[in-house]
Amino acid sequence: MPASTRSPSPAGPGPLPTAPGGWTFLTNHTHVLVCLADDPGLRLRDVAARVGLTERAVQRIVAELEAGGVLTRERDGRRNRYTIEGRVPLRHPLEQHCDVGTMLGWIRNRR
């Protein structure tokens, strides 16, 4: 189903419509980080619904972010709680002057 015709998820507002062609400027990794920055106790099922990915894809992204030192996971009862390591530099050479925390602040403070 095209992103522009998706209905909101019961878990949250759901993904916003995208421009024709379906691409966005930010990666799925960034979208997952934004969701977890907004709600560190969010279930990955709910992250998947908001980002518009499968739960399995979000699990893979979270594992990659953990392996890269960007994210840590802590058990909180039956749920996980995620902490973002804001001082980790972005990975691409054009962006390495910026860290994860600065990027998230820029995105989250302008909504």
VMD Tcl script that builds the backbone (N, CA, C; Angstrom):
set m [mol new atoms 333]
animate dup $m
set s [atomselect $m all]
$s set {name element resname resid chain x y z} {
  {N N MET 1 A 0.844 -1.170 0.000}
  {CA C MET 1 A 0.000 0.000 0.000}
  {C C MET 1 A 0.889 1.233 0.000}
  {N N PRO 2 A 0.665 2.224 -0.831}
  {CA C PRO 2 A 1.492 3.419 -0.844}
  {C C PRO 2 A 1.436 4.136 0.497}
  {N N ALA 3 A 2.555 4.754 0.865}
  {CA C ALA 3 A 2.641 5.427 2.165}
  {C C ALA 3 A 1.588 6.506 2.313}
  {N N SER 4 A 1.214 7.160 1.236}
  {CA C SER 4 A 0.278 8.264 1.339}
  {C C SER 4 A -1.143 7.799 1.634}
  {N N THR 5 A -1.416 6.493 1.512}
  {CA C THR 5 A -2.766 6.002 1.782}
  {C C THR 5 A -2.849 5.178 3.050}
  {N N ARG 6 A -1.752 5.080 3.788}
  {CA C ARG 6 A -1.781 4.327 5.037}
  {C C ARG 6 A -2.661 5.023 6.048}
  {N N SER 7 A -3.359 4.224 6.836}
  {CA C SER 7 A -4.137 4.802 7.926}
  {C C SER 7 A -3.288 4.793 9.184}
  {N N PRO 8 A -3.572 5.719 10.108}
  {CA C PRO 8 A -2.777 5.768 11.337}
  {C C PRO 8 A -2.884 4.470 12.116}
  {N N SER 9 A -1.805 4.127 12.799}
  {CA C SER 9 A -1.755 2.928 13.622}
  {C C SER 9 A -2.428 3.187 14.956}
  {N N PRO 10 A -3.058 2.165 15.554}
  {CA C PRO 10 A -3.614 2.361 16.874}
  {C C PRO 10 A -2.528 2.623 17.920}
  {N N ALA 11 A -1.287 2.293 17.611}
  {CA C ALA 11 A -0.185 2.485 18.557}
  {C C ALA 11 A 0.304 3.928 18.574}
  {N N GLY 12 A -0.124 4.728 17.661}
  {CA C GLY 12 A 0.337 6.102 17.613}
  {C C GLY 12 A -0.146 6.768 16.355}
  {N N PRO 13 A 0.406 7.922 16.059}
  {CA C PRO 13 A -0.071 8.672 14.911}
  {C C PRO 13 A 0.221 8.004 13.581}
  {N N GLY 14 A 1.145 7.077 13.557}
  {CA C GLY 14 A 1.466 6.385 12.316}
  {C C GLY 14 A 2.365 7.219 11.439}
  {N N PRO 15 A 2.886 6.604 10.393}
  {CA C PRO 15 A 3.790 7.325 9.508}
  {C C PRO 15 A 3.035 8.408 8.751}
  {N N LEU 16 A 3.714 9.512 8.542}
  {CA C LEU 16 A 3.114 10.582 7.773}
  {C C LEU 16 A 3.206 10.258 6.294}
  {N N PRO 17 A 2.330 10.816 5.485}
  {CA C PRO 17 A 2.425 10.586 4.044}
  {C C PRO 17 A 3.777 11.058 3.522}
  {N N THR 18 A 4.299 10.359 2.543}
  {CA C THR 18 A 5.576 10.745 1.953}
  {C C THR 18 A 5.321 11.370 0.591}
  {N N ALA 19 A 6.349 11.998 0.090}
  {CA C ALA 19 A 6.266 12.640 -1.216}
  {C C ALA 19 A 6.119 11.584 -2.306}
  {N N PRO 20 A 5.635 11.985 -3.466}
  {CA C PRO 20 A 5.558 11.035 -4.582}
  {C C PRO 20 A 6.923 10.390 -4.816}
  {N N GLY 21 A 6.917 9.123 -5.065}
  {CA C GLY 21 A 8.161 8.383 -5.241}
  {C C GLY 21 A 8.527 7.604 -3.994}
  {N N GLY 22 A 7.968 7.967 -2.845}
  {CA C GLY 22 A 8.114 7.204 -1.625}
  {C C GLY 22 A 9.406 7.370 -0.852}
  {N N TRP 23 A 10.344 8.196 -1.297}
  {CA C TRP 23 A 11.594 8.314 -0.563}
  {C C TRP 23 A 11.519 9.461 0.435}
  {N N THR 24 A 12.383 9.384 1.453}
  {CA C THR 24 A 12.481 10.446 2.451}
  {C C THR 24 A 13.950 10.812 2.617}
  {N N PHE 25 A 14.218 11.928 3.270}
  {CA C PHE 25 A 15.599 12.372 3.456}
  {C C PHE 25 A 16.319 11.599 4.549}
  {N N LEU 26 A 15.599 11.108 5.535}
  {CA C LEU 26 A 16.227 10.403 6.649}
  {C C LEU 26 A 16.089 8.902 6.479}
  {N N THR 27 A 17.008 8.156 7.070}
  {CA C THR 27 A 17.009 6.703 6.946}
  {C C THR 27 A 16.038 6.062 7.937}
  {N N ASN 28 A 15.765 4.797 7.724}
  {CA C ASN 28 A 14.951 4.046 8.674}
  {C C ASN 28 A 15.628 3.978 10.038}
  {N N HIS 29 A 16.951 3.925 10.066}
  {CA C HIS 29 A 17.682 3.927 11.330}
  {C C HIS 29 A 17.381 5.219 12.107}
  {N N THR 30 A 17.373 6.336 11.399}
  {CA C THR 30 A 17.054 7.610 12.041}
  {C C THR 30 A 15.617 7.621 12.530}
  {N N HIS 31 A 14.704 7.114 11.734}
  {CA C HIS 31 A 13.297 7.078 12.141}
  {C C HIS 31 A 13.125 6.258 13.418}
  {N N VAL 32 A 13.802 5.121 13.508}
  {CA C VAL 32 A 13.726 4.279 14.708}
  {C C VAL 32 A 14.303 5.033 15.904}
  {N N LEU 33 A 15.439 5.701 15.712}
  {CA C LEU 33 A 16.037 6.471 16.802}
  {C C LEU 33 A 15.109 7.583 17.291}
  {N N VAL 34 A 14.462 8.274 16.380}
  {CA C VAL 34 A 13.536 9.351 16.765}
  {C C VAL 34 A 12.406 8.789 17.617}
  {N N CYS 35 A 11.857 7.654 17.211}
  {CA C CYS 35 A 10.781 7.027 17.994}
  {C C CYS 35 A 11.257 6.668 19.396}
  {N N LEU 36 A 12.438 6.069 19.501}
  {CA C LEU 36 A 12.946 5.648 20.805}
  {C C LEU 36 A 13.416 6.836 21.646}
  {N N ALA 37 A 13.825 7.915 21.011}
  {CA C ALA 37 A 14.165 9.128 21.755}
  {C C ALA 37 A 12.903 9.739 22.349}
  {N N ASP 38 A 11.816 9.694 21.602}
  {CA C ASP 38 A 10.543 10.235 22.083}
  {C C ASP 38 A 9.951 9.389 23.209}
  {N N ASP 39 A 10.138 8.058 23.121}
  {CA C ASP 39 A 9.576 7.149 24.131}
  {C C ASP 39 A 10.513 5.953 24.291}
  {N N PRO 40 A 11.467 6.027 25.241}
  {CA C PRO 40 A 12.470 4.965 25.407}
  {C C PRO 40 A 11.893 3.600 25.787}
  {N N GLY 41 A 10.663 3.538 26.243}
  {CA C GLY 41 A 10.046 2.271 26.611}
  {C C GLY 41 A 9.111 1.730 25.549}
  {N N LEU 42 A 9.107 2.339 24.378}
  {CA C LEU 42 A 8.208 1.933 23.300}
  {C C LEU 42 A 8.526 0.513 22.831}
  {N N ARG 43 A 7.487 -0.288 22.626}
  {CA C ARG 43 A 7.695 -1.643 22.098}
  {C C ARG 43 A 8.110 -1.553 20.632}
  {N N LEU 44 A 8.964 -2.482 20.218}
  {CA C LEU 44 A 9.427 -2.463 18.829}
  {C C LEU 44 A 8.274 -2.662 17.857}
  {N N ARG 45 A 7.250 -3.360 18.267}
  {CA C ARG 45 A 6.047 -3.521 17.449}
  {C C ARG 45 A 5.431 -2.148 17.149}
  {N N ASP 46 A 5.424 -1.279 18.164}
  {CA C ASP 46 A 4.859 0.058 17.996}
  {C C ASP 46 A 5.782 0.958 17.177}
  {N N VAL 47 A 7.085 0.797 17.361}
  {CA C VAL 47 A 8.044 1.527 16.526}
  {C C VAL 47 A 7.819 1.146 15.064}
  {N N ALA 48 A 7.686 -0.134 14.804}
  {CA C ALA 48 A 7.484 -0.617 13.433}
  {C C ALA 48 A 6.243 0.010 12.810}
  {N N ALA 49 A 5.159 0.084 13.575}
  {CA C ALA 49 A 3.917 0.666 13.063}
  {C C ALA 49 A 4.098 2.149 12.746}
  {N N ARG 50 A 4.821 2.869 13.587}
  {CA C ARG 50 A 5.021 4.305 13.368}
  {C C ARG 50 A 5.932 4.597 12.183}
  {N N VAL 51 A 6.959 3.754 12.034}
  {CA C VAL 51 A 7.947 3.979 10.981}
  {C C VAL 51 A 7.467 3.418 9.639}
  {N N GLY 52 A 6.594 2.423 9.697}
  {CA C GLY 52 A 6.103 1.809 8.467}
  {C C GLY 52 A 6.972 0.654 8.006}
  {N N LEU 53 A 7.571 -0.057 8.964}
  {CA C LEU 53 A 8.409 -1.221 8.671}
  {C C LEU 53 A 7.834 -2.441 9.366}
  {N N THR 54 A 8.393 -3.605 9.061}
  {CA C THR 54 A 8.011 -4.806 9.795}
  {C C THR 54 A 8.713 -4.795 11.151}
  {N N GLU 55 A 8.159 -5.536 12.082}
  {CA C GLU 55 A 8.785 -5.638 13.402}
  {C C GLU 55 A 10.172 -6.254 13.272}
  {N N ARG 56 A 10.315 -7.222 12.394}
  {CA C ARG 56 A 11.607 -7.879 12.184}
  {C C ARG 56 A 12.647 -6.887 11.665}
  {N N ALA 57 A 12.255 -6.004 10.759}
  {CA C ALA 57 A 13.182 -4.993 10.242}
  {C C ALA 57 A 13.618 -4.051 11.357}
  {N N VAL 58 A 12.701 -3.671 12.232}
  {CA C VAL 58 A 13.042 -2.792 13.352}
  {C C VAL 58 A 13.966 -3.523 14.323}
  {N N GLN 59 A 13.741 -4.803 14.561}
  {CA C GLN 59 A 14.631 -5.585 15.424}
  {C C GLN 59 A 16.051 -5.580 14.859}
  {N N ARG 60 A 16.165 -5.739 13.540}
  {CA C ARG 60 A 17.481 -5.735 12.886}
  {C C ARG 60 A 18.146 -4.366 13.037}
  {N N ILE 61 A 17.388 -3.304 12.840}
  {CA C ILE 61 A 17.924 -1.953 12.970}
  {C C ILE 61 A 18.399 -1.701 14.401}
  {N N VAL 62 A 17.591 -2.092 15.384}
  {CA C VAL 62 A 17.975 -1.908 16.786}
  {C C VAL 62 A 19.251 -2.693 17.085}
  {N N ALA 63 A 19.368 -3.908 16.580}
  {CA C ALA 63 A 20.582 -4.703 16.785}
  {C C ALA 63 A 21.791 -4.004 16.163}
  {N N GLU 64 A 21.634 -3.426 14.985}
  {CA C GLU 64 A 22.729 -2.703 14.336}
  {C C GLU 64 A 23.110 -1.452 15.125}
  {N N LEU 65 A 22.104 -0.743 15.639}
  {CA C LEU 65 A 22.376 0.452 16.435}
  {C C LEU 65 A 23.081 0.087 17.741}
  {N N GLU 66 A 22.692 -1.044 18.328}
  {CA C GLU 66 A 23.376 -1.520 19.535}
  {C C GLU 66 A 24.824 -1.887 19.220}
  {N N ALA 67 A 25.031 -2.622 18.139}
  {CA C ALA 67 A 26.380 -3.040 17.743}
  {C C ALA 67 A 27.263 -1.826 17.442}
  {N N GLY 68 A 26.665 -0.753 16.945}
  {CA C GLY 68 A 27.405 0.469 16.641}
  {C C GLY 68 A 27.602 1.386 17.834}
  {N N GLY 69 A 27.108 0.979 19.004}
  {CA C GLY 69 A 27.284 1.770 20.209}
  {C C GLY 69 A 26.357 2.966 20.322}
  {N N VAL 70 A 25.356 3.038 19.468}
  {CA C VAL 70 A 24.428 4.168 19.450}
  {C C VAL 70 A 23.309 3.980 20.466}
  {N N LEU 71 A 22.984 2.738 20.758}
  {CA C LEU 71 A 21.812 2.418 21.567}
  {C C LEU 71 A 22.183 1.341 22.569}
  {N N THR 72 A 21.659 1.448 23.785}
  {CA C THR 72 A 21.777 0.358 24.746}
  {C C THR 72 A 20.377 -0.036 25.183}
  {N N ARG 73 A 20.238 -1.313 25.480}
  {CA C ARG 73 A 18.939 -1.867 25.873}
  {C C ARG 73 A 19.047 -2.383 27.304}
  {N N GLU 74 A 18.041 -2.066 28.094}
  {CA C GLU 74 A 17.993 -2.526 29.477}
  {C C GLU 74 A 16.611 -3.114 29.737}
  {N N ARG 75 A 16.593 -4.250 30.398}
  {CA C ARG 75 A 15.322 -4.885 30.760}
  {C C ARG 75 A 14.655 -4.078 31.858}
  {N N ASP 76 A 13.361 -3.824 31.717}
  {CA C ASP 76 A 12.558 -3.118 32.710}
  {C C ASP 76 A 11.290 -3.949 32.908}
  {N N GLY 77 A 11.375 -4.952 33.796}
  {CA C GLY 77 A 10.256 -5.889 33.953}
  {C C GLY 77 A 10.160 -6.760 32.720}
  {N N ARG 78 A 9.007 -6.743 32.092}
  {CA C ARG 78 A 8.794 -7.532 30.870}
  {C C ARG 78 A 9.103 -6.752 29.609}
  {N N ARG 79 A 9.495 -5.506 29.755}
  {CA C ARG 79 A 9.735 -4.638 28.602}
  {C C ARG 79 A 11.217 -4.271 28.521}
  {N N ASN 80 A 11.579 -3.689 27.423}
  {CA C ASN 80 A 12.920 -3.138 27.242}
  {C C ASN 80 A 12.840 -1.627 27.337}
  {N N ARG 81 A 13.914 -1.034 27.808}
  {CA C ARG 81 A 14.036 0.420 27.843}
  {C C ARG 81 A 15.329 0.742 27.101}
  {N N TYR 82 A 15.270 1.715 26.212}
  {CA C TYR 82 A 16.399 2.029 25.349}
  {C C TYR 82 A 17.013 3.368 25.738}
  {N N THR 83 A 18.341 3.405 25.729}
  {CA C THR 83 A 19.078 4.633 25.992}
  {C C THR 83 A 19.916 4.941 24.764}
  {N N ILE 84 A 19.814 6.151 24.304}
  {CA C ILE 84 A 20.583 6.581 23.132}
  {C C ILE 84 A 21.859 7.254 23.605}
  {N N GLU 85 A 22.968 6.825 23.038}
  {CA C GLU 85 A 24.280 7.389 23.356}
  {C C GLU 85 A 24.506 8.580 22.418}
  {N N GLY 86 A 24.168 9.760 22.903}
  {CA C GLY 86 A 24.148 10.960 22.069}
  {C C GLY 86 A 25.484 11.444 21.571}
  {N N ARG 87 A 26.582 11.025 22.193}
  {CA C ARG 87 A 27.894 11.530 21.790}
  {C C ARG 87 A 28.545 10.745 20.652}
  {N N VAL 88 A 27.871 9.715 20.190}
  {CA C VAL 88 A 28.417 8.921 19.088}
  {C C VAL 88 A 28.334 9.740 17.802}
  {N N PRO 89 A 29.465 9.879 17.077}
  {CA C PRO 89 A 29.421 10.651 15.824}
  {C C PRO 89 A 28.621 9.911 14.749}
  {N N LEU 90 A 28.018 10.676 13.867}
  {CA C LEU 90 A 27.337 10.070 12.726}
  {C C LEU 90 A 28.372 9.354 11.872}
  {N N ARG 91 A 27.913 8.370 11.103}
  {CA C ARG 91 A 28.837 7.434 10.467}
  {C C ARG 91 A 29.388 7.872 9.118}
  {N N HIS 92 A 28.662 8.641 8.369}
  {CA C HIS 92 A 29.109 9.025 7.026}
  {C C HIS 92 A 30.159 10.135 7.121}
  {N N PRO 93 A 31.206 10.088 6.293}
  {CA C PRO 93 A 32.246 11.120 6.359}
  {C C PRO 93 A 31.715 12.557 6.230}
  {N N LEU 94 A 30.661 12.760 5.486}
  {CA C LEU 94 A 30.105 14.105 5.344}
  {C C LEU 94 A 29.382 14.577 6.606}
  {N N GLU 95 A 29.090 13.651 7.522}
  {CA C GLU 95 A 28.290 13.980 8.705}
  {C C GLU 95 A 29.043 13.763 10.013}
  {N N GLN 96 A 30.275 13.290 9.956}
  {CA C GLN 96 A 31.005 12.924 11.175}
  {C C GLN 96 A 31.273 14.087 12.115}
  {N N HIS 97 A 31.121 15.296 11.643}
  {CA C HIS 97 A 31.310 16.454 12.517}
  {C C HIS 97 A 30.134 16.621 13.486}
  {N N CYS 98 A 29.063 15.876 13.257}
  {CA C CYS 98 A 27.851 15.954 14.066}
  {C C CYS 98 A 27.674 14.649 14.831}
  {N N ASP 99 A 27.111 14.727 16.033}
  {CA C ASP 99 A 26.858 13.499 16.775}
  {C C ASP 99 A 25.356 13.175 16.794}
  {N N VAL 100 A 25.054 11.976 17.261}
  {CA C VAL 100 A 23.677 11.479 17.272}
  {C C VAL 100 A 22.761 12.394 18.086}
  {N N GLY 101 A 23.229 12.848 19.237}
  {CA C GLY 101 A 22.415 13.706 20.085}
  {C C GLY 101 A 22.066 15.026 19.417}
  {N N THR 102 A 23.035 15.623 18.727}
  {CA C THR 102 A 22.786 16.877 18.017}
  {C C THR 102 A 21.767 16.672 16.906}
  {N N MET 103 A 21.931 15.581 16.157}
  {CA C MET 103 A 20.992 15.286 15.078}
  {C C MET 103 A 19.580 15.099 15.626}
  {N N LEU 104 A 19.444 14.311 16.696}
  {CA C LEU 104 A 18.118 14.083 17.270}
  {C C LEU 104 A 17.530 15.375 17.819}
  {N N GLY 105 A 18.352 16.206 18.427}
  {CA C GLY 105 A 17.865 17.485 18.926}
  {C C GLY 105 A 17.347 18.356 17.804}
  {N N TRP 106 A 18.057 18.372 16.701}
  {CA C TRP 106 A 17.644 19.164 15.548}
  {C C TRP 106 A 16.297 18.680 15.020}
  {N N ILE 107 A 16.143 17.384 14.901}
  {CA C ILE 107 A 14.898 16.817 14.365}
  {C C ILE 107 A 13.739 16.997 15.350}
  {N N ARG 108 A 13.960 16.665 16.611}
  {CA C ARG 108 A 12.879 16.660 17.603}
  {C C ARG 108 A 12.453 18.053 18.033}
  {N N ASN 109 A 13.335 19.034 17.976}
  {CA C ASN 109 A 12.995 20.379 18.425}
  {C C ASN 109 A 12.279 21.211 17.376}
  {N N ARG 110 A 12.093 20.682 16.205}
  {CA C ARG 110 A 11.469 21.454 15.139}
  {C C ARG 110 A 10.146 20.861 14.676}
  {N N ARG 111 A 9.543 20.082 15.514}
  {CA C ARG 111 A 8.249 19.505 15.148}
  {C C ARG 111 A 7.139 20.448 15.496}
}
mol reanalyze $m
mol bondsrecalc $m
mol representation Tube
mol addrep $m
